Amino acid sequence: MTFLVVLLVLLLTEPTVLSQSNDNKISIHCRGTPPTSNFIKNRNSTFANMRMTLLSQRVLYARAQDLSGGDSVYAAAQCRNYLSVDQCVGCFDVAFFELAKCMVGNGAYVFLDECYVRYESFDDFYDNPNATADGASTQFSSCGNVSVSEQSSTNYTQSVDKFLSDIRDATPKTSNLYVANIRQFTSENATVYAIAQCSANINPAICGACMNTAYSILKACLPRTEGRFSDMVCFARYSETPFFNVNQTVDIRSILRGGHSSKVATTAGAISGVVFLLLIFFAWLWYRLQKNAKKTKQEDLKGTLNYNYKDLQLATNNFNEENILGKGGYGEVFKAIIDDKNVVAVKKLQMQHAKAKEEFENEVKLISNIHHRNLLRLLGWSSDGSNLYLVLEYMANGSLDRFLWGSKKGTLDWNQRYEIIYGIAKGLSHLHNEFHIKIIHRDIKSSNILLSDDFKAKIADFGLARLQPEDKSHISTKFAGTLGYVAPEYAIRGVLSDKVDTYSFGIVILEVISGRRCTEMNSDRPSMEYLLEQAWKLYEKKIHIKLIDETLDLNQYEQEHVMKMIEIALLCTQSPASKRPTISEVMLMIQDGKSLGKRQLTKPTFVHNQERRIHIGSSKKTTGAPNAIYKSKESEEFECKYQQTR
């Protein structure tokens, strides 16, 4: 509260250099769970620290954090490079004024033309601006209301389009990932100002991908005379109205390949010399690394680290059995301590055919682009002979199945189980919706859900993940997955879509609620029903409350909540697949506490024992999973029995 008073005084007494007109578009988004008073206090202190950093260090980018009292707050702010520091602070103050209104969530961001400010309860977004708590898109765009005359619209569109494409191409090639340029178009009697800027601490490749998106969206604004695009990764804007000074431009022609021939020749000669020197340097560096067996921290495979095998061998005490976290179908997972302080998990994969390494690298490239707080992060990899090693996040509590029917059975209360279910939904929503193409996990199950030390769920094991093109409702492929969790249309006919993940998620919800394996028969009943079948029969009789884990001590409100979750799970397991909701729809149902609405449930399709035996072995996949989970010992026997298809 003290900080808030001080900052309000500053806002009232200190001249705000930046004028926020109607043209300075604001996009603000608040999300997450309602913050505590301590969280708000920590949020305010981070804002005070960032403001001080901007002023005292005379910079245009700042970060701050406050972790006191268990309410972690991480924040970042960045201004456009054409601003002075005082103007930047003025924009920051306006952004704080907007964000101070966010009293409904523990994460928020605001986009202004001159700056953006963001805070979260996690720090993933520092190095990966796309990381969000709810999987929602952070894009914002707008086009101006004024268009050029119809007679000159074609020439104008072509000319400005070329200008914007130059801005797109030049931005990732600059040292600070920023350009500002002015271009005059005599025939159209127009002068256009344009800038582009990528977030600090990202690499040129990520910047380039965002600039491609920005260019596509701004191009659609033409022939209007103004357009803007904002994302956590980049910002781009063009306008005929000046918004930076003429002396603040960057010479993009010398950066682009299409510059003057003399400049190109000079640049090419300089680059050739630099490349030659770099080749000599890297040859020497490689020799030193090989000779001394030091860890290679050279980035490879889109951001993952290539660890030296001997360093991993040392970190795991020569892969000693005492450090084994779990075993799965592809190998063992070891606890390792890197650099004497960082605890990680190292997955040892045994390659069993000639193309396994190529498949492994392809899968690593896929997963290295995935960053979300509910998805297990791949940190790096290594190889030694026929063995490949994955370095993964270490999750202190291991896999979810340990807490449902393993050694930790009965230790999760309903609130923890609900947060785990919601976290899985958010992770899946990110896979299905946050890329230009759907990523289908194909193996969602309780043993593939890891729990952090505060019981936050992370989806792991992307070894079976596949891409679903945007223009196709499904793809046909050989069955690969874990029986009991797999949707009927996929297990029987090989029809794969994102609704296969929806089905598996519904099964996991039933496991979380009941504390039972989906493949475990109910021996108390003559019919020996599997979990899904029992859940449906109890629902038909309106007594699905009997499915709830007996270890849960629920009040009446919680019982009603759980029963709604059972209905959502049954909705996820409907057949045909068209009757199932998307994961995004499921996530909203879970978040709002609503179940079916106007939807009517029908009896799910049950895959029985005989059908299971028919389809075992229909897939020949043998390569290791790049994000393979480290499974609990309690699930090892279960894995051997039910993962024969893998």
N, C-alpha and C positions, 0 to 999 in steps of 0.2 A: 504494500500500500504506500509506503514511503516513496518508493521509486515512482509509482504512478503519479503521485502529487508533484514530485520534482520534475518529471517529464512534462506534465501538463503546464507547469509554470514555464518551462523552457519553450514550449510551443506557443505560449501566450506572449512571452517577453522577447524571445530571440527572433529576429526577422527571418521569415521563411522565404528563401530566395526563389523557390519554384512556385510558379502559379499554376494551380490545378484547374484548368478550364474544362469545359465540356468535351473538348477534343482529346483530353488525356484519359483514354478509355480505362475503365476499372473493371477487372474481373476478380472476384473474391470468392473463395470457397472454404467453408468450415466443415469439418468432418470428424468422425471418431466418436469416442464415448465422452459423456459430459465431464469436463475437467474438475478437479478438486480445487479448493482455494489455494492449496500449496502449489499445485501445478501453475495456476495463474500467477502466483508470486514468482515462481521460477521463470515463467515466460517473460514477465516484466523485467527481471534482472538480466536475462539474455539480451533483451532489446536495449537495455541501458549499456551493456558491455559492447554491443555492436556499434551503437551510436558513438561511444567513446573511441572505439577503434577507428572508425571512419574519420573522425575529427583529428585525433592525436597522431595517427600514422599517415594521414592525408592519402587515403586509398579509396577505391571505389568498390571494394569487395570485402566483406567481413563475415566471420562466423563466431558463434558463441554458444555456450551450453551451461546448464545448471542442473545438477543431478541430486541436489539436496532433498532429504526427506523422502527418497524413493520415487519422486515424481520427475522423471527425466525429461528435460526439454532441450532440444537441439534446434538451432536457428541459423539462417544464412540470409544475406542481403547482397544484391549486386546492382550497380547503377550503370547506365550507358556511358561509354568512354568519352563522349563529347561533353559531358557535364564537368563542371568544377566540383571540388569536394563540397563546398558550401551548398551548391545546387543539389548534390547527391543527398546530403543530410536533409535538405528540405523535402525531397521526395520520400526519404525514409520516414520522416515525421508524418507525412500524409498517409503512408502505408501503415504505420503503427496505429494511427487514428482509426483506420478501417478495421484492422485486425483486432483492436481492442473490443470491437463489437462481437467477436466470436466467443460466445459463452456456452456453446452447445457441443463443442468438440475439442479433443486434445491434439488437433492438427489443423493447420490452415495455411493458405498462401494468398497473396494478392499480386496481380499484375498491373503495373502502370506503364505508360509509355516510356518513362525515364528510369524505372527501376522495378525490381520485384523483391519481395520479402516473404520468407517462409519459415514456419516452425513446425516441428513434429515431436513425437515422443520416442522416436528412434533416429539413429544417425546414418542409416543406409543411404539416404539421399545426398550426403556429402559427396560421395564418389559416384553415385548413380542417381542423377536427378529424376529419372523416371520412376524410382521406387515410391510407391504410395501405400497407404494403410488400407484403402478400400478398393484398390484395383481400378478406380475410375480414371478416365482420361483427364489430362490437365491442359488440353489444348484450348486456346481462345483465339478467335479471329473475327475481323470485321472489315467491311468495305465502306468506302465513303459514299455519300449520296449524290455526288456530282459526277456526271459523265461528260466526255468530250462530245463535240457535235457528231452527228451521224456521218457527215461527209468525210471527216478525218479519223473516224474510230478505227478503221482497219489499219492504217499506217501507224497510228498511235499505239495500238495494241501490239503490233509487231516490234516497234522500236522499244517500248518499255519492257516487253517480254525479254528481248535480248539483253537489256540492261539488268533486269532481275536475274537472269540466268548467269550473267557475269558476277553479280554479287554472290549468288549461290556458290559458284565455283571458287571464288577467291577467298571467301571467309575461312574455310578450314585450312587454307594454306598460309595464313598469317600467323605470326608468333603468338598473338594474344586472341586469336579467333574472333576478330572484330574488323569490320570495314565500314567506312562511310564515304559516299561518293555522290557527285552531282553530274548529271548529264543533260545537255541541252539538245533539243530536237527542233532544228530550224524550220523544217517543213511543216511541223505541227504547232510551231510557235509555243513551245512548252519547255519548262525546266523542271526536272524531276530530282528530288532529293531521296536518297535511300540509305538505310543502314542495316547491318545484320550483326548479331553478337551471340556467341554461344556461352553457356555457363562456364564459370571457372572450374578448373580441376577435371575437365573431361578431355578425351583424346580427339584428334582431328577426325577419326573415322566416325565416332558418334556424332560429332558436330556436323559432318557432311551428310549423315543420314537425316538429321533433323532439318538441315537446310534444304534438302530435297523436298521434304514435306512442306516446308514454309513456301518454297518457290511454287509448288503445285497449287497451294491455296491462294497465294497472292496473284498468281496468273489468272485465276478464276475471277478476280475482282475487275480486271480490265474489261472495257475501256474506262472504268471509273478512275478518278484522279487520285485516289488514296486507298491504301490497304495496310492492314497490320496483322501479324501473326505472333502469338505468344505460346510458349511451352516451357516446361521446366528446363529443357535442354537449350533452347535457342529462342531468339526474338528477331523479327524482321519487319521492316516498315518502309513504305514508299509514300511520297506525297509531293504535290506541286507547291505546297506551303512550306517555306523554309522552317526547319526545326533544329538545325545546327549551323555553325558558321562556315563560310566558304573556306577558311584557312584550316579547317579541321578534317579535311578529306584525306583519304588514303588512295595512293596511286595503284588502282587495281589492274591497270593495263600491263604494268611490269610484272605483276604476279601471274597473270593468265598466260596461257600458251599463245594466244592470238595477238600478242604485242608486236611492236616493230621488229623487223628482222634483225637489225643491228643489235637491239637489246636482247633478243632471243639468243643470238650467237654469243654475245658476251656472257649472258647468264649460263648458257650451256657449257661454255668453257670453264666458267667458275665452278659449276656443279661437277663437271668431270674431274677437276682437280680435287674437289672436296671428297668426291666418291672414292678416288684413288687413295687418298689419305685415310679415309674411313676403312677401306678394305685392308690396308696395312695394319691399322689399329685393331680391327676386329680379329684379324689373323693372329696378331700377338696376344690379344685378350683370350681367344679360344685356346691357344697353346698354354697360357698360364692357368686357365680354368681346368684344362685336362690334367696338367702336371700336378696341380695342388689339390685337385678333387674338391673344389669349392662349390657351393650351391649356385646354380645358375638362376639368376633372378631376371632373366631376359623375358620380356613378355612375348607370348606366343598364343596361337589359337584364340585370337580376339580377347585378350585381356587376362587369360589364365597364366599362371606362372609355371615354368618348367623347372621343377625341383631336381636337384642332383640326387641320384639314387643313394649314394653313400650317406648323405645327410639324413635321408629318411630312415635308412638302416640304423644310424646312430640314434635318431629321435625315438625309435621304437625298441631300442635295446636289442637290435638284430632281430626284430619281429618276434620278440619273446612272447610265449603263450600267456604270460602274466598280464600282458598289455592288450589281449584280445577283448574287444568290445562285443563281438558277435560274429556269427557265421551265416552265410547265405548260399544260394545255389552257385555263385561264381567265385567265391573265395572268402577270405577272412578280412575283418576290419580291426585295426589296431589304434589304440590311443597313442598319440605322439606329442612330444613337446618340441616345438620349433624355436630356435634362437633362445633356448632356455627360459621361455616365458609364454609363448603362444601355444595353447592346447588345441590340437586339431585331430581329426580322424583320418586315418590312411587306409584306403581300401585296396587290397591286393587282388588283382584280376588275373586269372589264368586264361590265356588266349589259346583256343583249341583249333583254329583253322587259319589258312593263309591270309584271308581278307579281314580277319578280326581286327587287326590294328587300324586298317583303313576305316572300318565301321566305327571303331572306338573314337577316332579323331573326328569323324563326321558328327557323332553324337555330342562330343565335347564342344564342338563349335556351336551346336544348337543350344546347349545348356548355358554356355558362357554368356549368351545374350539375355538370359532370364535372370532378373533381379527383383525380388519381392520378399517382403518380410515373412511371408508364409510359404516360401519355397526354399529348400535347402540349397545353400550356396556352394558352388564348386570353386575352390581356391586355387587349385593347380593340379599338376600331373607329373608323372615321371615314368621311365621305362628302364627295364633291365632284362635283356634277352627276350624270352617269350612272355615275361610278366609285365603288366602295366599297373601303375599305381595312381590312385586318385586321392587328392588332398581335399577334404571336405570340412565344413563347419563341424565343430564338436558340439553335440547336444547332450547336456548333462543327464537328462532324464531318459535317454534312449527312446525306444519306440512305444507307441500308444498301446500295443497289445499287452505289454507288461502290466499296465495299469487296469486292463479289463479282465484278463484271465491268467495273467502271469504272477510273478512274485509280489507285485504291488497291487494286486486285485483289491478293490474296495476302498482305495485311498483317495480317489477323485470324487469331489462333491459335484452337485449338479451344475453350479455356476462354472466350474472348471470345464466340465464336459461340454456345456453349451458354448463356451468360448473356443474350445477345440473344434467343434463342429463348424462354427462360424468362420474360424481361421482357415479351415480346409476349403470352405466355399469361396473365400476371398482369393486363396491361392489358385484354385481352379478357374475362377473368373478371369484372373490375370492371364492364365495360359490361353483361354478361349477367346479373349476379347481385346487384349492389349497389343496385339501384333497385326501385321498386314495379312497374316495367315493363322488359322487356328492351330494350336498345338494340343494334340490329344495325348493324355498321359498313358492310358490303356492299362494301368495297373494300380489303381487306387484301392488300397486296403489298409487295415489298421497297422500292420507291420511296416508299412511304407509311410507312416506318419510319425515324425520325430517330435519330441517335446523339449523345449528349452528349459532352463532352470526355473523360469516363472510360468511353465506349462503353456507356452505359446506354441501352436501347431505349425510344423513345416513339412510340406510334401517333399518326399525324396524319391530316388530311384526312377530316373528318366530313361532307362535303357530301352524301354519299349515305346517311347514317345514317337508319335508320327505327326506329320503335317497334313491338314485338310485344306485344300485349295478353296478360296473364297467362292468360286463359281460352282462348287460341287456340294450337294447335300450330304454325300458320304463317299467313302472309297471302299474298294473291295480288297481284302488282303487275307493272308493266312492267319488263323487264330493264334494269338500269343497272349498269355495273361495268367491269371490265377482263377481256377474254377471256383465257383461259389460267389465270386464278385462280378463276373463277366455277364453282360447283357445277353439275352437269348439270341437275338438276331446276329450278334457277332460270334458267339460260341458255335452256332449251328451253321450259319450261312456266310460268315466272314464279312458282314456288312458293318463297316466302322464309321462312326460319326462322333461328334462331341457328346451326343446323348448316351454313348457308352460310358463315358466318365460320370454322367449324371446318375446312371443306374448304379454304378459301383459306389458312388457317394451315398446313395440311399441305403445301400447295404451297410456301409460303415456307420451311418447314423443309427441304424438298428443295433449294431454291435455296441456302440457307445452307450446307448440307453439300456440295453439288456445285460451288458457285461458278458455276452456269449459270442462264440465264434459263429459265423454264418453257416459253416459246414458241420457244426455240432448238432447232433440230433437231440431232440427233447425226449429223453428216455422215460420221463414220467407219463408219457402218453402212448397208447397202443400203436398209434399211426407213425411214431418215430419221425416227427416233422422236423424239417430244417427251419432255421430262424425266420426266413421270409414267409414261408408257408404258415408258420405258427402266428406271426404278426398279423397276417391277413385274416386268419380265422378269428383271432381275438377282436380285430377291428370290426368284422362283420357282426359280431355279437355285442359290440359297443363296450367291450371290457378290455380294451387294449392296454388299460392301466396295469394289467397283470404281467405285461412284458417288461416292466421296469425292474432294473437290477435291485435285488432285495437289500443290498448293502447301502442303498440310498435312503436317507431319512428326509422325506419331502413333506413340505406343508401343502395345503390345498392349492394355493396359487401355483406352486412348482409342479404339482401333479398335472394340473391343467396345461401348463406350459409344455411338459414332456409329452402329453398326449397329442398336442398339436404338432410336435416335432415328429412323432411316429407317423402322423398323417402325411407330413411333408415327405418323409422317407418312402412311404408307400406310393406317393405321387411320382417320386423319382424312379420307381421300379415298374411303372406301367408299360404295357406293350399294346400296340407297336410303339416304336420310339417317338413317333410324332405326338403321342399323348404326354410325353415327359416334358417338363419345363426346361428351359435353358438354365445353366448354372447361375447366370445373372438374376433370373427370376427367382430361383431358389434362395439366393443370397438376400434378396429383398424380403421374401417371406420370413426367413429366419430373423432378419434384423427387425422387422416390424412386429414380430410375434403373431403374424397371421398364418393361417394354414392354407386351406384350399380355395377360399372364395367361392366362385361359381363352378369350379371344376368338380367333376364327379369321378370318384375312384372306381376302377374296374379291377377284377381279379388279375394279379400279375401272372405271367407265364413262369412256371417252375421248371427248372432243369434238374431232373432226378439222376440218381446214381447211374442208371444204365446209360443215359445220354452222356454223362461225364466220362465214363470209361470209353465210349466210342470216340470221343474227341481228344483224349489224352494222346500226346505225341504228334499232333497235327502240325506243329511248328517245329522247325529245326534250328531255331535261333540259339546261338551258343556264345555270342559275344557278351562282354561284361557291360553292366550298366554304368555309365559315367557318373551318375549321382547316386550310385547304389547305396541303399540304406545299410546301416550297421544294426543287425537284428539282435534281439535278445535271445539268450540261450533257450528260454521257454518256447520260442517260436521255431527253433531249428527243426525239430521233429515234424512240426506242421508244414514247414517249407518243403522238406524232402518229400512229404506225402502228397502235397497239393500243387507243387510247382513243376511237375514233370513236363508240362508243355513248354517250359522256358528252356 
